[in-house]
């Protein structure tokens, strides 16, 4: 075993006791009650103050027209939708797929 593999195995062994066990939750109590997210608070505020929302929209459009690229991007994303990213892969990529039928699993479990 190389030195690199030994270090990797030692690291894996060190973190094993701290990993979640199958079925264990990192947040067993869930979200605490009465906690509001920023989006909820903003939505409530803007529903109560619709003129503020219009001012915010006007400010974003003005900044966009003045050449602020971030403001333009935000306005475009909100009106046109975000641009879909596409990725092109070239060359050969070996892929192996393991597929087990439920019947095979059941048969192996009874053996």
C-alpha positions in Angstrom: 0.0 0.0 0.0 1.4 3.4 -0.9 1.8 6.3 1.5 -1.1 8.1 -0.1 -3.4 5.2 0.3 -2.4 4.7 3.9 -3.1 8.4 4.7 -6.5 8.1 3.0 -7.4 4.9 4.9 -6.3 6.6 8.2 -8.6 9.6 7.5 -11.5 7.3 6.7 -11.0 5.4 10.0 -10.8 8.7 11.9 -14.1 10.1 10.6 -16.1 6.9 10.8 -17.4 7.4 14.4 -18.7 10.8 13.4 -20.6 9.8 10.3 -24.4 9.5 10.4 -25.6 5.9 10.9 -28.2 4.6 8.4 -31.6 6.0 9.4 -30.1 8.6 11.8 -31.1 12.2 11.4 -28.8 15.1 11.8 -31.8 17.2 12.9 -34.2 14.9 14.8 -36.4 17.6 16.2 -36.8 19.3 12.8 -37.2 23.0 12.2 -38.0 24.9 15.5 -41.5 26.3 15.7 -42.1 30.0 15.0 -38.9 30.4 13.0 -39.4 32.6 9.9 -37.2 32.7 6.9 -36.1 36.0 5.4 -38.3 35.3 2.3 -41.4 34.9 4.5 -40.7 38.2 6.3 -40.1 40.0 3.0 -43.2 38.6 1.5 -45.4 39.7 4.5 -43.8 43.2 4.4 -44.2 43.6 0.7 -47.8 42.4 0.8 -48.5 45.1 3.5 -46.6 47.7 1.5 -47.2 47.2 -2.2 -45.8 50.6 -3.1 -42.4 49.7 -1.7 -42.3 46.7 -4.1 -43.0 49.0 -7.0 -40.1 51.3 -5.9 -37.8 48.3 -5.6 -38.6 47.2 -9.1 -38.2 50.7 -10.5 -34.8 51.0 -8.8 -33.6 47.6 -10.3 -34.7 48.7 -13.8 -33.0 52.1 -13.4 -29.8 50.5 -12.3 -30.0 48.0 -15.1 -30.5 50.8 -17.7 -27.5 52.7 -16.2 -25.3 49.7 -17.0 -25.3 47.7 -13.8 -24.8 44.2 -15.1 -25.9 42.5 -11.9 -29.2 44.5 -11.8 -29.7 43.7 -15.5 -29.1 40.0 -14.9 -31.6 40.0 -12.0 -34.2 41.8 -14.0 -33.7 39.4 -17.0 -33.7 36.3 -14.7 -37.0 37.5 -13.1 -38.7 38.3 -16.4 -37.2 35.7 -18.8 -36.2 33.0 -16.5 -32.6 31.9 -15.7 -30.5 30.8 -18.7 -30.2 27.0 -18.8 -26.6 25.9 -18.6 -25.6 23.2 -21.1 -22.5 21.0 -20.9 -21.0 19.1 -23.7 -18.8 16.1 -23.1 -16.5 14.8 -25.8 -14.5 11.6 -25.9 -15.1 8.2 -24.4 -16.3 8.0 -20.8 -16.5 4.4 -19.5 -19.7 3.8 -17.5 -20.6 0.7 -15.7 -24.2 0.1 -14.5 -25.1 -2.4 -11.8 -28.8 -3.4 -11.9 -30.3 -6.0 -9.7 -33.8 -7.4 -10.1 -35.9 -7.5 -6.9 -36.4 -11.3 -7.5 -32.6 -11.8 -7.5 -32.3 -9.9 -4.2 -35.1 -12.0 -2.6 -33.5 -15.2 -3.9 -30.1 -14.2 -2.5 -31.6 -13.3 0.9 -33.2 -16.8 1.2 -30.1 -18.7 0.4 
